[in-house]
């Protein structure tokens, strides 16, 4: 695309259309409009430069913003250069982007600045420092400008660039980069910090100036955290006095001009103080020795902050970070003395913990009106910055050294709260809520998402509390009364499921099933989640703790209520309910068969509805898992039922494929594979009609499609190879074309081998005769260009499978027809030295049977120059049987994870319940490969008396000979 006015105009028109609320204009199925157009041109040279020109020169602000977002997303998708894949942005565009983006970002309004700043950090993650060495200098020089719009742009970009240091693993490369950043950035940042503090004093009465300056201080404090996270840099240690003194004075600062009337949104002062609490906690945890002189004054300042800050939502982050600071301090052995006094403990409990565990009006509002966010925070542990979570962490921290006193203090509070509740439940229910929360935080010493509480405070009687205070709420006749307490009770079961006895869990199950009907989204979601968690618990012998027999009385009501819950307002795509459906199927197995007709109808209707606009990936995944379970369980009992599932599902699947619903296509292929594998006889015509479409190159462009498509093609080959050979022979080149594409990619070559192995194993030999030599040539070309351990392992399995299928002589002849003596080279350079790397029982077995054939059924191995390789090959085979697997990988090799490749594609998500049964191509032929070797050697020695024995006695090492004698003994044969 040229940088022309006409192209700028075209781009403007299409960007406008992407904002259209009508999806038919935004995302049409056929016509090349809006999003499809942008997708089609983004590979063109100058496309990103056109976007940058547009956001600089367009007169319409909405177009500028749209161009900046489109540009950032384009960079996100395409900047990373993926091995084996074409470079999606040409080099001249990359150079031009890096030359122009920083000044453009700094001169743009804040809304656009943020998008470009994100784009710079994405580019920086790949190119900085090696391919973009002048980025830091360019940014630091802007500190001198004195223009805080520019300075804040630099700080924002630096923050998005350096914040990854908070979660990167330690490595020499990382240390080198951080040192380079510190050398260039630490001093200018410190000078800017001091200058900004001074300007705050100068402009103490100017509200608009203070807002800009405090925005800078927040970013500076965030950068301080990122640069100090991995280790304490020498520069910051030397300048600790400057930083800590100023941080402390900012913590105690209270300027009326910075206070806001908004009760929800945190103001600049709160955000700054929150970050300073984080910074102080970092130093207290990681650099406590160096931080010791400053600690007492920070403890005092943060304590005062906590007891003087109100309950408004805007202070939540500040309060939670301040409490987290105290929690991190009280856990350290050498700060223990600060908390030993009983009065201090009582004061912390009374003034900090209890007030911050209260269920506020804002929490009630979230519970009722923003339940998704409430659940995410409460169930999934994303409540890091909530007051309750911080107060819980502080309780846990205090219990580390003062468990007895803290439990004693809280027991009093819990009892008085429960008494208050009992006086007037409808008014005082929040007291009981706080009491349950206190008990939970007091009892929980260690917790995991998978198992709930794994370590509990023995001073708290959890079962007694459950029976006396939790069960009565759940047994109440009306499921919609006191929804918060119902949710608390259900959560208690979930959290303490390992501590509460099994008989109490069994009593709870019908109560939980009943609460699936609750109107409150939180309550019925928690009920579904609790059931799902209980169904995954393991008892003796790793069997499920709750059995299908124990669930028998509840099957119908459980399934009815689960599917009904999906019709409740706000829960039509509730992932917890769908996960509970999946887990119920998995637990109940054949007990669900009578309900399958109704269940599959409801699942199909749901699939059709959500395929119009897939927006909940977890929900969708569990829905497909549930479909797979329905198929598996029913067809295990009645294989003929596969037809009725195809009838129910194929209409929806056809619609998904025709409308190119990218998120669902990989799932559809997996379910189709499962269905096709259920067929025992010939492949149905409905599948054959689809076969040519599966070979279309466009489907293979998306990495998420590759694993399920390969599996589906394997299912076609397993069930219908003869049909393909007779009725679709013209499609074999297309099938091999797919193999050729996959084999060229380091990320997907193993998938290419899966496909090739199925072709070799199942296709009639005459149908692939003409292509065989070309297949081997392609494999050798790849070996020459790019030999990786993964490729070698797959290649070894393939050539041995070929040998098993067509015979050792055919293998030797095809190698030597490509190049004389090549068979010997492959044995010497690949099979003998590398066979130890093969992993997997079936793979090892295929290789063992293939090598045995080469040793015993290939005449050239006995009477040509290849004979010298006979003993080393046998030695390698005995090594494959007896030595540990060689799992070393050369340093220069790094594999790209399929999920890591960026792009439009939705990553492939493996369906657990669509799992492919492991297939053993030599299973019927060979049971024990060691005995097979012994029998084959016996047969060979009968044909050539004396030859085998003399080779063994002169050349095979003693240990290998001993193993071989063991095989011969086990097979009851001897060598002549």
Secondary structure, DSSP 8 states (H G I E B T S, - for coil): --S-HHHHHHHHHHHHHHT-S-HHHHS-SSS--HHHHHHHHTTSTTHHHHHHHHHHH-S-HHHHHHHHHHHHHHHHHHSS--TTS--SS-HHHHHHHHHHHHHHHHTS-HHHHHHHHHHHHHHHHHHTTTT-TTHHHHHHHGGGG--HHHHHHHHHHHHHHHGGGGT----HHHHHHHHHHHHHHHHHHHHHHHHHHHHHHHTTT-HHHHHHHHHHHHHHHHHHHHHHHSS--HHHHHTHHHHHHHHHHHHH---GGG--S-SSS--HHHHHHHHHHHHHHHHHHHSHHHHHHHHHHHHHHHHHHHHH--S-GGGHHHHHHHHHHHHHHHTSGGGGGGG-SHHHHHHHIIIIITGGGS--HHHHHHHHH-HHHHHHHHHSS--TTSHHHHHHHHHHHHHHHHHHHHHHHHHHHHHHHHHHHHH-HHHHHHHHHHHHHHHHHHHEEEEETTTEEEEE-TTS-HHHHIIIIIHHHHHSS-TTSSHHHHHHHHHHHHHTTTTS-HHHHHHHHHHHHHHTT-SSHHHHHHHHHHHHHHHH-B-GGG-BSS-HHHHGGGHHHHHHHHHHHTTSTT-TT-HHHHHHHHHHHHHHGGGGGGGHHHHHHHHHHHHHHHHTS---HHHHHHHHHHHHHHHHHHHHH-GGGHHHHHHHHHHHHHHHHHTT-HHHHHHHHHHHHHHHHH--SS--HHHHHHHHHHT-HHHHHSHHHHHHHHHHHHHHHHHHHHHHHHH-GGGHHHHHHHHHHHHT-TTTHHHHHHHHHHHHHHS-HHHHGGGHHHHHHHHHHHHHH---HHHHHHHHHHHHHHHHHH-HHHHHHHHHHHSTTHHHHHIIIIIHHHGGG--SHHHHHHHHHHHHHHHHS-THHHHSGGGHHHHHHHHHHHHHHHS-------TT-----GGG--SSS------GGG------TTTTT-S-HHHHHHHHHHHHHHHSTTHHHHHHHHHS-HHHHHHHHHHHHHHT----
